[in-house]
Amino acid sequence: MAAAALRDAFAADYATARARFLSAAAQAGAVVESHVHPSAHAPDGAPLAMDVARLGAASSEALLVVSSGTHGVEGFCGSGVQVALLGDPALAAALAASGAALVLVHAVNPYGFAHVRRTNEDNVDLNRNFRDFAQPIASNAAYEEVHRFIVPTAWPPGPDTEQALGAYLARHGPARLQAALTGGQYDHADGLFYGGRAPAWSNTTLRGMFRAHGASRRRLGWIDVHTGLGPAGHGEKIYSGPDDATMLGRTRAWWGADVTSFYAGTSTSAAVSGSVSAAAVDECPGVDYAGIGLEFGTVPLLDTFGALRADQWLANQPAAPAPLRDGIKRALRDAFYVDTDDWRGMIYGQARAAVFQALRGLALPG
């Protein structure tokens, strides 16, 4: 796809991204359903929605789901991939050859997308929210150790705060900090990687989508598009599912031996609790499932953490001056979306390949 055409598939804000997605879906002849958020709104008061577009037969034995915006601000990338796919002339032929249907879920977390946040309207990280909340939730002791300085009381942070962070990094290194932060925590609603205390609207809505579109299939694949980890422009295929050898084997059979797994310590992602993959596994029992989080690198890890720290401070300080707010939002967007033709080209090439690999996998029995 030419750089100019690919550039037009991506958008600078949620409203434009949604409009382009719905237009592309209509032009492709997709069946569209929109799940409007019952309480949250865009910054200008406009409605927010998780939009679902289906191509292919509802009765097909096989289904591929491609989702965007599980982590709000990461939707700038995922939405562009989805719009580009809908305009890709080779997609219809690949779908027909596979016999599969395709469902595109646009803006799993529309609040975070619209407000340029990684989290939802309750500061919940959705990829830590898909757990059984009827069971006791253990405290994350590693996060408790860093919360006091990782979420500062002032921005820019004071010297004492940064000295504490520097001392921690000197003792333990960035990988230990990543594990402490990103594993998920359920005690600090004003903190980073907070998993919530109940299923979020996006959680229940996405589960409903899988029941409606996936539970009757024999084979199900899922590509959830993410950004923020790894070398700039590189797409890591991270296994997304339970610690199950059969599912992992199927996932590698479809997407290659380079599929990584945080269970085995081969991924740039630390082990997480409450993974979004439960939406497919729980709601589609008995279906042959394979899934990946397609994680595209952007900026160095500590830069990403810095942008997240600033945005969390901003969420905790709603009266912050407008110039400071605008700068923090720009930095967060830049940490999860690289606005260059080269980056977009690398992203779409790899995402497109992953989609076509999945369709070939879905065409195979078992």
C-alpha atoms as a printed R data frame, in Angstrom:
    type eleno elety resid chain resno       x       y      z
1   ATOM     1    CA   MET     A     1   0.000   0.000  0.000
2   ATOM     2    CA   ALA     A     2   1.349   3.439 -0.938
3   ATOM     3    CA   ALA     A     3   2.541   5.628  1.922
4   ATOM     4    CA   ALA     A     4  -0.071   8.332  1.236
5   ATOM     5    CA   ALA     A     5  -2.950   5.827  1.180
6   ATOM     6    CA   LEU     A     6  -1.686   4.137  4.333
7   ATOM     7    CA   ARG     A     7  -1.312   7.518  6.039
8   ATOM     8    CA   ASP     A     8  -5.012   8.169  5.356
9   ATOM     9    CA   ALA     A     9  -5.973   4.944  7.157
10  ATOM    10    CA   PHE     A    10  -4.571   6.307 10.428
11  ATOM    11    CA   ALA     A    11  -6.103   9.188 12.367
12  ATOM    12    CA   ALA     A    12  -5.036  11.861 14.834
13  ATOM    13    CA   ASP     A    13  -8.024  11.478 17.190
14  ATOM    14    CA   TYR     A    14 -10.699   8.970 18.181
15  ATOM    15    CA   ALA     A    15 -13.597  10.703 16.396
16  ATOM    16    CA   THR     A    16 -11.776  10.700 13.061
17  ATOM    17    CA   ALA     A    17 -10.576   7.142 13.574
18  ATOM    18    CA   ARG     A    18 -14.110   5.938 14.273
19  ATOM    19    CA   ALA     A    19 -15.526   7.774 11.257
20  ATOM    20    CA   ARG     A    20 -12.876   6.276  8.981
21  ATOM    21    CA   PHE     A    21 -13.463   2.788 10.376
22  ATOM    22    CA   LEU     A    22 -17.236   2.952  9.901
23  ATOM    23    CA   SER     A    23 -16.837   4.365  6.390
24  ATOM    24    CA   ALA     A    24 -14.320   1.684  5.399
25  ATOM    25    CA   ALA     A    25 -16.550  -1.044  6.871
26  ATOM    26    CA   ALA     A    26 -19.539   0.214  4.877
27  ATOM    27    CA   GLN     A    27 -17.524   0.349  1.665
28  ATOM    28    CA   ALA     A    28 -16.301  -3.213  2.253
29  ATOM    29    CA   GLY     A    29 -19.885  -4.431  2.759
30  ATOM    30    CA   ALA     A    30 -19.381  -5.395  6.392
31  ATOM    31    CA   VAL     A    31 -22.222  -5.957  8.832
32  ATOM    32    CA   VAL     A    32 -21.717  -3.392 11.606
33  ATOM    33    CA   GLU     A    33 -22.985  -3.220 15.167
34  ATOM    34    CA   SER     A    34 -22.160  -0.457 17.618
35  ATOM    35    CA   HIS     A    35 -22.093  -0.820 21.394
36  ATOM    36    CA   VAL     A    36 -22.453   2.693 22.789
37  ATOM    37    CA   HIS     A    37 -20.970   3.311 26.213
38  ATOM    38    CA   PRO     A    38 -23.835   3.943 28.670
39  ATOM    39    CA   SER     A    39 -22.112   6.636 30.730
40  ATOM    40    CA   ALA     A    40 -18.704   7.744 29.429
41  ATOM    41    CA   HIS     A    41 -18.334  10.383 26.722
42  ATOM    42    CA   ALA     A    42 -15.622  11.914 24.567
43  ATOM    43    CA   PRO     A    43 -13.963  15.150 25.747
44  ATOM    44    CA   ASP     A    44 -16.447  17.147 23.636
45  ATOM    45    CA   GLY     A    45 -19.425  15.217 25.029
46  ATOM    46    CA   ALA     A    46 -19.867  12.994 21.970
47  ATOM    47    CA   PRO     A    47 -20.818   9.337 22.451
48  ATOM    48    CA   LEU     A    48 -18.214   6.598 22.692
49  ATOM    49    CA   ALA     A    49 -18.642   3.122 21.252
50  ATOM    50    CA   MET     A    50 -17.059  -0.256 20.691
51  ATOM    51    CA   ASP     A    51 -17.824  -0.866 17.009
52  ATOM    52    CA   VAL     A    52 -17.892  -4.383 15.544
53  ATOM    53    CA   ALA     A    53 -17.690  -5.067 11.788
54  ATOM    54    CA   ARG     A    54 -18.110  -8.556 10.300
55  ATOM    55    CA   LEU     A    55 -17.095  -9.802  6.871
56  ATOM    56    CA   GLY     A    56 -17.947 -13.332  5.783
57  ATOM    57    CA   ALA     A    57 -20.717 -15.703  6.722
58  ATOM    58    CA   ALA     A    58 -22.153 -15.692 10.230
59  ATOM    59    CA   SER     A    59 -22.397 -19.499  9.929
60  ATOM    60    CA   SER     A    60 -18.745 -20.081  9.023
61  ATOM    61    CA   GLU     A    61 -16.968 -22.721 11.110
62  ATOM    62    CA   ALA     A    62 -13.950 -20.451 11.514
63  ATOM    63    CA   LEU     A    63 -13.591 -16.871 12.755
64  ATOM    64    CA   LEU     A    64 -10.717 -14.421 13.007
65  ATOM    65    CA   VAL     A    65 -11.069 -11.447 15.370
66  ATOM    66    CA   VAL     A    66  -8.770  -8.419 15.005
67  ATOM    67    CA   SER     A    67  -9.198  -5.887 17.812
68  ATOM    68    CA   SER     A    68  -7.839  -2.425 18.519
69  ATOM    69    CA   GLY     A    69  -7.639  -0.050 21.460
70  ATOM    70    CA   THR     A    70  -7.720  -2.484 24.368
71  ATOM    71    CA   HIS     A    71  -5.292   0.013 25.849
72  ATOM    72    CA   GLY     A    72  -7.038   3.173 24.650
73  ATOM    73    CA   VAL     A    73  -4.196   5.280 23.269
74  ATOM    74    CA   GLU     A    74  -2.813   2.203 21.503
75  ATOM    75    CA   GLY     A    75  -5.886   2.439 19.281
76  ATOM    76    CA   PHE     A    76  -4.155   5.020 17.100
77  ATOM    77    CA   CYS     A    77  -2.128   2.129 15.707
78  ATOM    78    CA   GLY     A    78  -4.749  -0.631 15.802
79  ATOM    79    CA   SER     A    79  -7.475   1.467 14.201
80  ATOM    80    CA   GLY     A    80  -5.182   2.356 11.303
81  ATOM    81    CA   VAL     A    81  -4.399  -1.311 10.762
82  ATOM    82    CA   GLN     A    82  -8.113  -2.166 10.702
83  ATOM    83    CA   VAL     A    83  -9.013   0.612  8.260
84  ATOM    84    CA   ALA     A    84  -6.136  -0.378  5.974
85  ATOM    85    CA   LEU     A    85  -7.274  -4.019  6.073
86  ATOM    86    CA   LEU     A    86 -10.800  -3.059  5.070
87  ATOM    87    CA   GLY     A    87  -9.387  -1.266  2.018
88  ATOM    88    CA   ASP     A    88  -6.943  -4.032  1.089
89  ATOM    89    CA   PRO     A    89  -8.070  -5.621 -2.197
90  ATOM    90    CA   ALA     A    90  -6.430  -8.965 -1.333
91  ATOM    91    CA   LEU     A    91  -8.415  -9.428  1.873
92  ATOM    92    CA   ALA     A    92 -11.675 -10.567  0.263
93  ATOM    93    CA   ALA     A    93  -9.877 -13.250 -1.753
94  ATOM    94    CA   ALA     A    94  -8.001 -14.473  1.322
95  ATOM    95    CA   LEU     A    95 -11.231 -14.654  3.313
96  ATOM    96    CA   ALA     A    96 -12.971 -16.583  0.543
97  ATOM    97    CA   ALA     A    97 -10.074 -19.026  0.248
98  ATOM    98    CA   SER     A    98 -10.044 -19.660  3.992
99  ATOM    99    CA   GLY     A    99 -13.804 -20.054  4.377
100 ATOM   100    CA   ALA     A   100 -13.513 -17.999  7.565
101 ATOM   101    CA   ALA     A   101 -15.345 -14.926  8.733
102 ATOM   102    CA   LEU     A   102 -13.538 -11.826  9.984
103 ATOM   103    CA   VAL     A   103 -14.666  -9.619 12.857
104 ATOM   104    CA   LEU     A   104 -12.947  -6.283 13.494
105 ATOM   105    CA   VAL     A   105 -13.506  -4.848 16.983
106 ATOM   106    CA   HIS     A   106 -12.739  -1.134 16.913
107 ATOM   107    CA   ALA     A   107 -11.863   0.637 20.178
108 ATOM   108    CA   VAL     A   108 -12.300  -2.001 22.869
109 ATOM   109    CA   ASN     A   109 -11.597   0.875 25.272
110 ATOM   110    CA   PRO     A   110 -13.154   3.904 23.549
111 ATOM   111    CA   TYR     A   111 -12.747   6.155 26.591
112 ATOM   112    CA   GLY     A   112  -8.988   5.685 26.691
113 ATOM   113    CA   PHE     A   113  -8.754   6.180 22.925
114 ATOM   114    CA   ALA     A   114 -10.775   9.405 22.982
115 ATOM   115    CA   HIS     A   115  -9.131  10.839 26.105
116 ATOM   116    CA   VAL     A   116  -5.611   9.698 25.133
117 ATOM   117    CA   ARG     A   117  -5.247   7.391 28.107
118 ATOM   118    CA   ARG     A   118  -4.094   3.803 28.313
119 ATOM   119    CA   THR     A   119  -6.780   3.047 30.884
120 ATOM   120    CA   ASN     A   120 -10.561   3.292 30.856
121 ATOM   121    CA   GLU     A   121 -12.985   5.701 32.518
122 ATOM   122    CA   ASP     A   122 -12.194   4.184 35.952
123 ATOM   123    CA   ASN     A   123  -8.412   4.148 35.476
124 ATOM   124    CA   VAL     A   124  -8.644   0.390 34.862
125 ATOM   125    CA   ASP     A   125  -6.095  -1.385 32.690
126 ATOM   126    CA   LEU     A   126  -8.373  -3.722 30.734
127 ATOM   127    CA   ASN     A   127  -5.638  -6.283 30.196
128 ATOM   128    CA   ARG     A   128  -5.598  -6.789 33.982
129 ATOM   129    CA   ASN     A   129  -9.406  -6.768 34.406
130 ATOM   130    CA   PHE     A   130 -10.410 -10.177 32.981
131 ATOM   131    CA   ARG     A   131 -10.314 -12.227 36.168
132 ATOM   132    CA   ASP     A   132 -12.714 -13.849 38.614
133 ATOM   133    CA   PHE     A   133 -13.483 -11.050 41.048
134 ATOM   134    CA   ALA     A   134 -15.403 -13.444 43.301
135 ATOM   135    CA   GLN     A   135 -12.053 -14.897 44.318
136 ATOM   136    CA   PRO     A   136  -9.681 -13.166 46.782
137 ATOM   137    CA   ILE     A   137  -7.158 -10.863 45.125
138 ATOM   138    CA   ALA     A   138  -3.653 -10.950 46.522
139 ATOM   139    CA   SER     A   139  -1.711  -7.717 46.869
140 ATOM   140    CA   ASN     A   140   1.171  -7.180 44.471
141 ATOM   141    CA   ALA     A   141   4.040  -6.736 46.923
142 ATOM   142    CA   ALA     A   142   6.459  -5.720 44.160
143 ATOM   143    CA   TYR     A   143   4.161  -2.879 43.109
144 ATOM   144    CA   GLU     A   144   3.703  -1.778 46.720
145 ATOM   145    CA   GLU     A   145   7.454  -1.216 46.848
146 ATOM   146    CA   VAL     A   146   7.418   1.255 43.937
147 ATOM   147    CA   HIS     A   147   4.021   2.976 44.110
148 ATOM   148    CA   ARG     A   148   5.136   5.849 46.337
149 ATOM   149    CA   PHE     A   149   7.703   7.099 43.820
150 ATOM   150    CA   ILE     A   150   6.369   5.758 40.533
151 ATOM   151    CA   VAL     A   151   3.185   7.863 40.866
152 ATOM   152    CA   PRO     A   152   4.536  11.277 41.922
153 ATOM   153    CA   THR     A   153   2.648  13.974 43.789
154 ATOM   154    CA   ALA     A   154   4.103  16.679 41.530
155 ATOM   155    CA   TRP     A   155   5.003  16.918 37.857
156 ATOM   156    CA   PRO     A   156   7.772  17.195 36.975
157 ATOM   157    CA   PRO     A   157   8.698  14.983 39.935
158 ATOM   158    CA   GLY     A   158  10.785  16.384 42.764
159 ATOM   159    CA   PRO     A   159  14.410  15.328 43.318
160 ATOM   160    CA   ASP     A   160  13.559  13.000 46.218
161 ATOM   161    CA   THR     A   161  11.113  11.073 44.034
162 ATOM   162    CA   GLU     A   162  13.565  10.717 41.178
163 ATOM   163    CA   GLN     A   163  16.370   9.722 43.509
164 ATOM   164    CA   ALA     A   164  14.178   6.937 44.886
165 ATOM   165    CA   LEU     A   165  13.427   5.743 41.355
166 ATOM   166    CA   GLY     A   166  17.070   5.928 40.374
167 ATOM   167    CA   ALA     A   167  18.130   3.975 43.444
168 ATOM   168    CA   TYR     A   168  15.575   1.260 42.668
169 ATOM   169    CA   LEU     A   169  16.792   0.984 39.068
170 ATOM   170    CA   ALA     A   170  20.410   0.858 40.221
171 ATOM   171    CA   ARG     A   171  19.610  -2.007 42.616
172 ATOM   172    CA   HIS     A   172  17.205  -4.006 40.500
173 ATOM   173    CA   GLY     A   173  17.328  -2.845 36.857
174 ATOM   174    CA   PRO     A   174  14.556  -1.982 34.352
175 ATOM   175    CA   ALA     A   175  13.297  -5.564 33.989
176 ATOM   176    CA   ARG     A   176  12.448  -5.788 37.696
177 ATOM   177    CA   LEU     A   177  10.669  -2.429 37.498
178 ATOM   178    CA   GLN     A   178   8.697  -3.597 34.465
179 ATOM   179    CA   ALA     A   179   7.608  -6.767 36.253
180 ATOM   180    CA   ALA     A   180   6.619  -4.846 39.392
181 ATOM   181    CA   LEU     A   181   4.545  -2.363 37.418
182 ATOM   182    CA   THR     A   182   3.016  -4.339 34.598
183 ATOM   183    CA   GLY     A   183   2.072  -7.535 36.427
184 ATOM   184    CA   GLY     A   184  -1.098  -5.785 37.563
185 ATOM   185    CA   GLN     A   185  -2.245  -4.448 40.922
186 ATOM   186    CA   TYR     A   186  -5.678  -4.164 42.533
187 ATOM   187    CA   ASP     A   187  -5.135  -1.949 45.579
188 ATOM   188    CA   HIS     A   188  -4.331   1.517 44.191
189 ATOM   189    CA   ALA     A   189  -7.099   2.958 42.032
190 ATOM   190    CA   ASP     A   190  -4.920   6.039 41.529
191 ATOM   191    CA   GLY     A   191  -1.922   3.982 40.401
192 ATOM   192    CA   LEU     A   192  -0.491   2.381 37.289
193 ATOM   193    CA   PHE     A   193  -1.671  -0.942 35.813
194 ATOM   194    CA   TYR     A   194  -4.702  -1.016 38.112
195 ATOM   195    CA   GLY     A   195  -6.951  -3.991 37.343
196 ATOM   196    CA   GLY     A   196 -10.105  -2.737 39.039
197 ATOM   197    CA   ARG     A   197 -12.403  -4.416 41.525
198 ATOM   198    CA   ALA     A   198 -15.182  -5.528 39.151
199 ATOM   199    CA   PRO     A   199 -15.580  -6.286 35.442
200 ATOM   200    CA   ALA     A   200 -15.432  -3.085 33.391
201 ATOM   201    CA   TRP     A   201 -18.004  -2.185 30.715
202 ATOM   202    CA   SER     A   202 -15.466  -3.058 28.022
203 ATOM   203    CA   ASN     A   203 -14.942  -6.444 29.673
204 ATOM   204    CA   THR     A   204 -18.610  -7.427 29.683
205 ATOM   205    CA   THR     A   205 -19.207  -5.959 26.215
206 ATOM   206    CA   LEU     A   206 -16.258  -7.791 24.672
207 ATOM   207    CA   ARG     A   207 -17.340 -11.040 26.312
208 ATOM   208    CA   GLY     A   208 -20.791 -10.557 24.803
209 ATOM   209    CA   MET     A   209 -19.227 -10.032 21.373
210 ATOM   210    CA   PHE     A   210 -17.346 -13.329 21.658
211 ATOM   211    CA   ARG     A   211 -20.459 -15.193 22.767
212 ATOM   212    CA   ALA     A   212 -22.442 -13.772 19.847
213 ATOM   213    CA   HIS     A   213 -19.826 -14.185 17.137
214 ATOM   214    CA   GLY     A   214 -17.461 -16.906 18.326
215 ATOM   215    CA   ALA     A   215 -19.128 -19.479 20.565
216 ATOM   216    CA   SER     A   216 -20.772 -21.378 17.701
217 ATOM   217    CA   ARG     A   217 -17.562 -21.717 15.656
218 ATOM   218    CA   ARG     A   218 -15.216 -24.682 15.558
219 ATOM   219    CA   ARG     A   219 -12.041 -22.620 15.151
220 ATOM   220    CA   LEU     A   220 -11.269 -19.157 16.511
221 ATOM   221    CA   GLY     A   221  -8.262 -16.899 16.078
222 ATOM   222    CA   TRP     A   222  -7.617 -13.531 17.711
223 ATOM   223    CA   ILE     A   223  -5.099 -10.785 16.982
224 ATOM   224    CA   ASP     A   224  -5.207  -7.989 19.575
225 ATOM   225    CA   VAL     A   225  -3.073  -5.057 18.362
226 ATOM   226    CA   HIS     A   226  -0.876  -3.363 20.983
227 ATOM   227    CA   THR     A   227   2.017  -0.901 21.075
228 ATOM   228    CA   GLY     A   228   4.699   0.261 23.485
229 ATOM   229    CA   LEU     A   229   7.116  -2.653 23.991
230 ATOM   230    CA   GLY     A   230  10.163  -3.659 21.994
231 ATOM   231    CA   PRO     A   231  12.296  -2.086 19.254
232 ATOM   232    CA   ALA     A   232  10.611   0.633 17.193
233 ATOM   233    CA   GLY     A   233   8.569  -0.856 14.373
234 ATOM   234    CA   HIS     A   234   9.078  -4.485 15.357
235 ATOM   235    CA   GLY     A   235   5.945  -6.568 15.839
236 ATOM   236    CA   GLU     A   236   6.312  -9.198 18.533
237 ATOM   237    CA   LYS     A   237   3.759 -12.003 18.386
238 ATOM   238    CA   ILE     A   238   2.986 -12.684 22.046
239 ATOM   239    CA   TYR     A   239   0.888 -15.750 22.815
240 ATOM   240    CA   SER     A   240  -2.431 -14.623 24.293
241 ATOM   241    CA   GLY     A   241  -4.172 -17.376 26.182
242 ATOM   242    CA   PRO     A   242  -3.946 -19.606 29.253
243 ATOM   243    CA   ASP     A   243  -0.844 -21.629 30.089
244 ATOM   244    CA   ASP     A   244  -1.986 -24.454 27.823
245 ATOM   245    CA   ALA     A   245   0.463 -26.415 25.657
246 ATOM   246    CA   THR     A   246  -2.131 -27.333 23.035
247 ATOM   247    CA   MET     A   247  -3.252 -23.737 22.510
248 ATOM   248    CA   LEU     A   248   0.328 -22.477 22.443
249 ATOM   249    CA   GLY     A   249   1.263 -25.172 19.925
250 ATOM   250    CA   ARG     A   250  -1.663 -24.259 17.707
251 ATOM   251    CA   THR     A   251  -0.747 -20.579 17.935
252 ATOM   252    CA   ARG     A   252   2.834 -21.299 16.852
253 ATOM   253    CA   ALA     A   253   1.607 -23.567 14.051
254 ATOM   254    CA   TRP     A   254  -0.370 -20.626 12.661
255 ATOM   255    CA   TRP     A   255   2.003 -17.736 13.285
256 ATOM   256    CA   GLY     A   256   5.435 -19.349 13.523
257 ATOM   257    CA   ALA     A   257   7.976 -20.568 16.032
258 ATOM   258    CA   ASP     A   258   8.846 -16.972 16.920
259 ATOM   259    CA   VAL     A   259   5.606 -16.584 18.893
260 ATOM   260    CA   THR     A   260   6.757 -15.644 22.387
261 ATOM   261    CA   SER     A   261   5.203 -16.462 25.751
262 ATOM   262    CA   PHE     A   262   5.530 -14.672 29.062
263 ATOM   263    CA   TYR     A   263   4.837 -18.014 30.749
264 ATOM   264    CA   ALA     A   264   8.198 -19.195 29.416
265 ATOM   265    CA   GLY     A   265   9.937 -15.857 29.910
266 ATOM   266    CA   THR     A   266  10.545 -15.387 26.171
267 ATOM   267    CA   SER     A   267   8.446 -12.231 25.735
268 ATOM   268    CA   THR     A   268   9.211  -8.553 26.231
269 ATOM   269    CA   SER     A   269   5.968  -8.587 28.241
270 ATOM   270    CA   ALA     A   270   6.141  -9.502 31.896
271 ATOM   271    CA   ALA     A   271   3.634 -12.041 33.223
272 ATOM   272    CA   VAL     A   272   0.252 -10.368 33.725
273 ATOM   273    CA   SER     A   273  -2.889 -11.262 35.642
274 ATOM   274    CA   GLY     A   274  -6.405 -10.768 34.320
275 ATOM   275    CA   SER     A   275  -5.453 -11.007 30.643
276 ATOM   276    CA   VAL     A   276  -8.024 -10.027 28.038
277 ATOM   277    CA   SER     A   277  -7.596 -13.442 26.380
278 ATOM   278    CA   ALA     A   278 -10.080 -14.802 28.935
279 ATOM   279    CA   ALA     A   279 -12.874 -13.157 26.946
280 ATOM   280    CA   ALA     A   280 -12.389 -15.660 24.124
281 ATOM   281    CA   VAL     A   281 -11.413 -18.706 26.178
282 ATOM   282    CA   ASP     A   282 -14.193 -18.340 28.751
283 ATOM   283    CA   GLU     A   283 -17.004 -17.407 26.383
284 ATOM   284    CA   CYS     A   284 -16.196 -19.876 23.581
285 ATOM   285    CA   PRO     A   285 -15.646 -23.206 25.367
286 ATOM   286    CA   GLY     A   286 -14.785 -26.147 23.156
287 ATOM   287    CA   VAL     A   287 -13.626 -23.969 20.265
288 ATOM   288    CA   ASP     A   288 -10.120 -24.585 18.891
289 ATOM   289    CA   TYR     A   289  -8.487 -21.303 19.853
290 ATOM   290    CA   ALA     A   290  -5.243 -19.548 18.933
291 ATOM   291    CA   GLY     A   291  -4.431 -15.955 19.815
292 ATOM   292    CA   ILE     A   292  -1.685 -13.378 19.899
293 ATOM   293    CA   GLY     A   293  -1.154  -9.899 21.155
294 ATOM   294    CA   LEU     A   294   0.648  -8.225 18.251
295 ATOM   295    CA   GLU     A   295   2.922  -5.796 20.091
296 ATOM   296    CA   PHE     A   296   4.635  -3.061 18.081
297 ATOM   297    CA   GLY     A   297   7.644  -1.237 19.487
298 ATOM   298    CA   THR     A   298   7.700   2.544 19.714
299 ATOM   299    CA   VAL     A   299  10.160   4.284 22.075
300 ATOM   300    CA   PRO     A   300  12.571   3.043 24.790
301 ATOM   301    CA   LEU     A   301  10.879   1.382 27.750
302 ATOM   302    CA   LEU     A   302  11.850   3.973 30.348
303 ATOM   303    CA   ASP     A   303  10.480   6.737 28.092
304 ATOM   304    CA   THR     A   304   7.182   4.849 27.951
305 ATOM   305    CA   PHE     A   305   7.104   4.511 31.732
306 ATOM   306    CA   GLY     A   306   7.850   8.236 32.053
307 ATOM   307    CA   ALA     A   307   4.891   9.105 29.817
308 ATOM   308    CA   LEU     A   308   2.623   6.793 31.827
309 ATOM   309    CA   ARG     A   309   3.777   8.309 35.121
310 ATOM   310    CA   ALA     A   310   3.019  11.809 33.850
311 ATOM   311    CA   ASP     A   311  -0.414  10.803 32.589
312 ATOM   312    CA   GLN     A   312  -1.284   9.128 35.892
313 ATOM   313    CA   TRP     A   313  -0.256  12.269 37.750
314 ATOM   314    CA   LEU     A   314  -2.479  14.250 35.400
315 ATOM   315    CA   ALA     A   315  -5.434  11.929 36.032
316 ATOM   316    CA   ASN     A   316  -4.921  12.463 39.759
317 ATOM   317    CA   GLN     A   317  -4.664  16.259 39.312
318 ATOM   318    CA   PRO     A   318  -7.578  17.274 37.038
319 ATOM   319    CA   ALA     A   319  -6.975  20.996 37.681
320 ATOM   320    CA   ALA     A   320  -3.507  20.930 36.081
321 ATOM   321    CA   PRO     A   321  -2.736  23.910 33.787
322 ATOM   322    CA   ALA     A   322  -3.750  23.431 30.151
323 ATOM   323    CA   PRO     A   323  -0.239  23.795 28.678
324 ATOM   324    CA   LEU     A   324   1.113  21.117 31.002
325 ATOM   325    CA   ARG     A   325  -1.866  18.872 30.275
326 ATOM   326    CA   ASP     A   326  -1.403  19.250 26.513
327 ATOM   327    CA   GLY     A   327   2.290  18.428 26.724
328 ATOM   328    CA   ILE     A   328   1.653  15.303 28.791
329 ATOM   329    CA   LYS     A   329  -0.990  14.097 26.341
330 ATOM   330    CA   ARG     A   330   1.300  14.666 23.363
331 ATOM   331    CA   ALA     A   331   4.079  12.727 25.069
332 ATOM   332    CA   LEU     A   332   1.746   9.826 25.893
333 ATOM   333    CA   ARG     A   333   0.451   9.610 22.325
334 ATOM   334    CA   ASP     A   334   4.024   9.698 21.000
335 ATOM   335    CA   ALA     A   335   4.983   6.870 23.357
336 ATOM   336    CA   PHE     A   336   2.372   4.566 21.816
337 ATOM   337    CA   TYR     A   337   2.100   5.811 18.223
338 ATOM   338    CA   VAL     A   338   4.985   6.852 15.991
339 ATOM   339    CA   ASP     A   339   3.589   9.302 13.450
340 ATOM   340    CA   THR     A   340   5.912   8.545 10.526
341 ATOM   341    CA   ASP     A   341   5.389   6.852  7.170
342 ATOM   342    CA   ASP     A   342   8.237   4.403  7.841
343 ATOM   343    CA   TRP     A   343   6.736   3.227 11.128
344 ATOM   344    CA   ARG     A   344   3.237   2.896  9.695
345 ATOM   345    CA   GLY     A   345   4.632   0.920  6.757
346 ATOM   346    CA   MET     A   346   6.433  -1.514  9.049
347 ATOM   347    CA   ILE     A   347   3.337  -1.861 11.224
348 ATOM   348    CA   TYR     A   348   0.907  -2.578  8.444
349 ATOM   349    CA   GLY     A   349   3.209  -4.974  6.620
350 ATOM   350    CA   GLN     A   350   3.594  -7.137  9.708
351 ATOM   351    CA   ALA     A   351  -0.060  -6.881 10.771
352 ATOM   352    CA   ARG     A   352  -1.222  -7.806  7.275
353 ATOM   353    CA   ALA     A   353   1.079 -10.823  7.245
354 ATOM   354    CA   ALA     A   354  -0.262 -11.928 10.641
355 ATOM   355    CA   VAL     A   355  -3.850 -11.693  9.388
356 ATOM   356    CA   PHE     A   356  -3.116 -13.761  6.293
357 ATOM   357    CA   GLN     A   357  -1.221 -16.333  8.387
358 ATOM   358    CA   ALA     A   358  -4.227 -16.611 10.693
359 ATOM   359    CA   LEU     A   359  -6.600 -17.115  7.776
360 ATOM   360    CA   ARG     A   360  -4.447 -19.955  6.468
361 ATOM   361    CA   GLY     A   361  -4.432 -21.475  9.949
362 ATOM   362    CA   LEU     A   362  -8.192 -21.214 10.247
363 ATOM   363    CA   ALA     A   363  -8.633 -23.001  6.932
364 ATOM   364    CA   LEU     A   364  -6.974 -26.086  8.381
365 ATOM   365    CA   PRO     A   365  -9.020 -28.540 10.485
366 ATOM   366    CA   GLY     A   366  -7.999 -28.863 14.124
